[in-house]
Amino acid sequence: MRRFLYQNVYYHPRVAEVNERACEMLRKVFEAYVIDPDRLDEAATKRIEKEGLHRTVCDYIAGMTDRYLLDEHARLSEFGPKIHY
């Protein structure tokens, strides 16, 4: 059963493609926030000095729902600093 799941579900090419796109999206949103930290909310912005920019951005993204990440990626791609593909 375990082998079947790994071959047909976890590592299926379509699943791998979705995972790749999700990782790329996370990377692009991370990059956009590091380039322009003012895009973070006020609470996150206040933590930058104490925790550092990269840690703050990581924590901020970790708290996002999937839907919020998708929406934020679309928003940043459309209006923000150009996210390079």
PEKAJO-V994739 format. One record per pair of residues at least 4 apart in sequence whose ideal C-beta (glycine too) atoms are under 7 Angstrom apart, sorted by the first residue. I is the first residue (numbers start at 1). GAP is how many residues later the second one is. D is the distance in Angstrom with one decimal. If there is no record, write none. Layout:
i:I gap:GAP d:D
i:I gap:GAP d:D
This chain:
i:1 gap:4 d:6.4
i:2 gap:4 d:6.5
i:3 gap:4 d:6.1
i:4 gap:4 d:5.6
i:5 gap:4 d:4.9
i:5 gap:5 d:6.1
i:6 gap:4 d:4.9
i:6 gap:5 d:5.6
i:7 gap:4 d:6.4
i:8 gap:4 d:5.9
i:9 gap:6 d:6.8
i:10 gap:5 d:6.6
i:11 gap:5 d:6.3
i:12 gap:4 d:6.9
i:13 gap:4 d:6.3
i:14 gap:4 d:6.6
i:15 gap:4 d:6.3
i:16 gap:4 d:6.3
i:17 gap:4 d:6.6
i:18 gap:4 d:6.3
i:19 gap:4 d:6.4
i:20 gap:4 d:6.4
i:21 gap:4 d:6.3
i:22 gap:4 d:6.5
i:23 gap:4 d:6.3
i:24 gap:4 d:6.3
i:25 gap:4 d:6.4
i:25 gap:44 d:6.5
i:25 gap:48 d:4.9
i:26 gap:4 d:6.2
i:26 gap:35 d:6.5
i:27 gap:4 d:6.2
i:28 gap:4 d:6.4
i:28 gap:45 d:6.4
i:28 gap:55 d:4.4
i:29 gap:4 d:6.5
i:29 gap:32 d:6.2
i:29 gap:40 d:6.5
i:29 gap:43 d:5.8
i:29 gap:44 d:5.4
i:29 gap:47 d:6.2
i:30 gap:4 d:6.3
i:30 gap:27 d:5.8
i:30 gap:31 d:6.1
i:31 gap:4 d:6.2
i:31 gap:52 d:6.8
i:32 gap:4 d:6.5
i:32 gap:7 d:6.7
i:32 gap:44 d:4.5
i:32 gap:48 d:5.3
i:32 gap:49 d:5.9
i:32 gap:51 d:5.7
i:33 gap:4 d:6.1
i:33 gap:6 d:5.8
i:33 gap:7 d:5.9
i:33 gap:24 d:4.5
i:33 gap:27 d:6.9
i:34 gap:19 d:6.2
i:34 gap:20 d:6.8
i:34 gap:23 d:5.8
i:35 gap:46 d:5.1
i:36 gap:44 d:6.8
i:36 gap:45 d:5.6
i:37 gap:8 d:6.4
i:37 gap:11 d:6.2
i:37 gap:16 d:6.0
i:39 gap:41 d:6.6
i:40 gap:4 d:3.9
i:40 gap:5 d:5.1
i:40 gap:20 d:5.8
i:41 gap:4 d:7.0
i:42 gap:4 d:6.5
i:44 gap:12 d:5.6
i:44 gap:16 d:4.7
i:47 gap:4 d:4.9
i:47 gap:9 d:4.8
i:48 gap:4 d:7.0
i:48 gap:5 d:5.3
i:48 gap:8 d:4.9
i:51 gap:4 d:4.6
i:51 gap:5 d:5.1
i:52 gap:4 d:6.5
i:53 gap:4 d:6.2
i:54 gap:4 d:6.3
i:55 gap:4 d:6.3
i:56 gap:4 d:6.2
i:57 gap:4 d:6.3
i:58 gap:4 d:6.1
i:59 gap:4 d:6.6
i:64 gap:4 d:4.5
i:64 gap:5 d:4.7
i:64 gap:8 d:6.9
i:66 gap:4 d:6.5
i:67 gap:4 d:6.3
i:68 gap:4 d:5.9
i:69 gap:4 d:6.1
i:70 gap:4 d:6.5
i:71 gap:4 d:6.2
i:72 gap:4 d:6.1
i:73 gap:4 d:6.1
i:74 gap:4 d:6.2
i:75 gap:4 d:6.0
i:76 gap:4 d:3.9
i:76 gap:7 d:5.9
i:77 gap:6 d:5.0
